[in-house]
Amino acid sequence: MMVYDKYIGGENMHDKIIAVQRMQDYIEKHINESITLADLAKISLFSPWYSHRLFKEYTNYTPAEYIRRLKLSKSALRLRDEDCKIIDIAFDLGFQSVDGYQRDLI
């Protein structure tokens, strides 16, 4: 009888999940800054290539897609809850222009 454990590809599945969670936490804390794959790799303790692969595998989004969606989600909450201008939200969340922000939002 063959016994399967949590080891897949040489790494423990739990370690992979923790690495992705660390990347998500880092993104959340640094959402208003420029986040690179090198930053996420450092946090995850894996190579940039493998960090990207793990992130996509466990979230179904690339890190860039995840960051974009998180920014848009946060901006939608601000538009709903605060009396502020769209331009302020767009620039606060690192969008290069209001047009780019509006294109992504729609």
N, C-alpha and C positions, 0 to 999 in steps of 0.2 A: 504494500500500500504506500503510495507516494503522499507525503505530507507537504502542503504548500504553506509557507509562512508569509509574512508581510514584506519580504525582500523581493524587489522588482528591479532589475537592471543594476544590481549591486548596491543600491541605496535603499534604506528603510523607507517604506511608504510614509510613515509618520514624519520622518525627517523632511521629506519632500513637501508634505502639507505644511509643516512648520515654516519651511523656507518661503513658501508662497504667502503664508500669513504674515511673515516678517516683511515681505515686499509690499503687500497691501497696506500694512501699518505704516511703512515708510512713505508710501505714496500719499496716504491720508494726511500725515504730519507735514509733508513737504509739497502739498498740492499747488501752492502758489509760487513754487520755485521751479527751476529747470531740472528735470529728473532724467538722468541718462541710464542706459542699460548697465553701464559700469557701476553706477550707484546701487542699482538693484542687485547686481552680481555680488557686490561687496557685502550687502546685507544678507543675501541668501546663502553665502558661503559656497556658491557654485560659480562656474565660468559664465561669462555673459551669454554665450550661446545656449548653454544648458538652462540658465535662469529663464531666458525667454521661452524656451521649450516647455519648462515646467509650468510657468505662469499660464501659457496658452492651454496646456493640458488640463489644468485644474480650474481655470476660470472661464474658459472658452473665449477669451479675449487676449490679444497681444497686450503687452504693457502700455503701448501707446493708445490703443483703443480703450483700455480700462481707464487710463488717465483722462482721456477726452470725455468719456461717459460720466466719470465722477465730477469733472468740472461742470459739465452741462447740468447734471443733477443738482449740484450745489447752487448753480446760478438760478435754476428754476425755483428752488426753495427761497432764495433771496428775493426773486421777483415777486413771489407770492407773499412773503412775510415782511418785507421791508419796503419802505418808501425811498427807493433809490433809482438812479438813472441806469439805463441799459449800458451806456458807455462806461460807467464806473464799474459795473459788474464785469463787463468784458475785459477791461484792463486789469482789474484786481485778480482775475483768474488766469491771466497770462495770454489772453488772445491778442493777436497782433493788430486787429482792427475790429470795429463794430460789424462791418460787413462779414468778415470771417466768422465771427461769433454767431450772427444771425443765420448764416448759412448752415452752420453746424447745429444750431438749435432747432431748426425746422425740419 
